């Protein structure tokens, strides 16, 4: 089911899922939203984010709102992927590189924002 998310890359940007995002993805799959999420993951992995519903900056209720940018990418009405740009070590090349870290998937009440 998650072959393209966990195996072959969807685009130039690698997507890494948190444990919460993995659980949320299972829930979205059970609700028949997997294909919508996969399409949005492909958009994220492409790196072509201009003009798309991808760069909605999350606002936090504390002073850290703008220190670490976290974004919402909407894949359906009131459903989004909570993500940020992060770094990870690529063992194939022995170097760090930028990745997309997904923290949560779903609607606002599921994500807690």
Secondary structure as a PSIPRED ss2 file (coil, helix, strand):
# PSIPRED VFORMAT (PSIPRED V4.0)

   1 X C   1.000  0.000  0.000
   2 X C   1.000  0.000  0.000
   3 X H   0.000  1.000  0.000
   4 X H   0.000  1.000  0.000
   5 X H   0.000  1.000  0.000
   6 X H   0.000  1.000  0.000
   7 X C   1.000  0.000  0.000
   8 X C   1.000  0.000  0.000
   9 X C   1.000  0.000  0.000
  10 X C   1.000  0.000  0.000
  11 X C   1.000  0.000  0.000
  12 X C   1.000  0.000  0.000
  13 X C   1.000  0.000  0.000
  14 X C   1.000  0.000  0.000
  15 X E   0.000  0.000  1.000
  16 X E   0.000  0.000  1.000
  17 X E   0.000  0.000  1.000
  18 X C   1.000  0.000  0.000
  19 X H   0.000  1.000  0.000
  20 X H   0.000  1.000  0.000
  21 X H   0.000  1.000  0.000
  22 X H   0.000  1.000  0.000
  23 X H   0.000  1.000  0.000
  24 X H   0.000  1.000  0.000
  25 X H   0.000  1.000  0.000
  26 X H   0.000  1.000  0.000
  27 X H   0.000  1.000  0.000
  28 X H   0.000  1.000  0.000
  29 X H   0.000  1.000  0.000
  30 X H   0.000  1.000  0.000
  31 X C   1.000  0.000  0.000
  32 X C   1.000  0.000  0.000
  33 X C   1.000  0.000  0.000
  34 X H   0.000  1.000  0.000
  35 X H   0.000  1.000  0.000
  36 X H   0.000  1.000  0.000
  37 X H   0.000  1.000  0.000
  38 X H   0.000  1.000  0.000
  39 X H   0.000  1.000  0.000
  40 X H   0.000  1.000  0.000
  41 X H   0.000  1.000  0.000
  42 X H   0.000  1.000  0.000
  43 X H   0.000  1.000  0.000
  44 X H   0.000  1.000  0.000
  45 X H   0.000  1.000  0.000
  46 X H   0.000  1.000  0.000
  47 X C   1.000  0.000  0.000
  48 X C   1.000  0.000  0.000
  49 X C   1.000  0.000  0.000
  50 X C   1.000  0.000  0.000
  51 X C   1.000  0.000  0.000
  52 X C   1.000  0.000  0.000
  53 X C   1.000  0.000  0.000
  54 X C   1.000  0.000  0.000
  55 X C   1.000  0.000  0.000
  56 X E   0.000  0.000  1.000
  57 X E   0.000  0.000  1.000
  58 X C   1.000  0.000  0.000
  59 X C   1.000  0.000  0.000
  60 X C   1.000  0.000  0.000
  61 X C   1.000  0.000  0.000
  62 X C   1.000  0.000  0.000
  63 X C   1.000  0.000  0.000
  64 X C   1.000  0.000  0.000
  65 X C   1.000  0.000  0.000
  66 X C   1.000  0.000  0.000
  67 X C   1.000  0.000  0.000
  68 X C   1.000  0.000  0.000
  69 X C   1.000  0.000  0.000
  70 X C   1.000  0.000  0.000
  71 X E   0.000  0.000  1.000
  72 X E   0.000  0.000  1.000
  73 X E   0.000  0.000  1.000
  74 X E   0.000  0.000  1.000
  75 X E   0.000  0.000  1.000
  76 X E   0.000  0.000  1.000
  77 X C   1.000  0.000  0.000
  78 X C   1.000  0.000  0.000
  79 X E   0.000  0.000  1.000
  80 X E   0.000  0.000  1.000
  81 X E   0.000  0.000  1.000
  82 X E   0.000  0.000  1.000
  83 X E   0.000  0.000  1.000
  84 X E   0.000  0.000  1.000
  85 X E   0.000  0.000  1.000
  86 X E   0.000  0.000  1.000
  87 X E   0.000  0.000  1.000
  88 X E   0.000  0.000  1.000
  89 X E   0.000  0.000  1.000
  90 X E   0.000  0.000  1.000
  91 X C   1.000  0.000  0.000
  92 X C   1.000  0.000  0.000
  93 X C   1.000  0.000  0.000
  94 X C   1.000  0.000  0.000
  95 X E   0.000  0.000  1.000
  96 X E   0.000  0.000  1.000
  97 X E   0.000  0.000  1.000
  98 X E   0.000  0.000  1.000
  99 X E   0.000  0.000  1.000
 100 X E   0.000  0.000  1.000
 101 X E   0.000  0.000  1.000
 102 X E   0.000  0.000  1.000
 103 X E   0.000  0.000  1.000
 104 X E   0.000  0.000  1.000
 105 X E   0.000  0.000  1.000
 106 X E   0.000  0.000  1.000
 107 X E   0.000  0.000  1.000
 108 X H   0.000  1.000  0.000
 109 X H   0.000  1.000  0.000
 110 X H   0.000  1.000  0.000
 111 X H   0.000  1.000  0.000
 112 X C   1.000  0.000  0.000
 113 X C   1.000  0.000  0.000
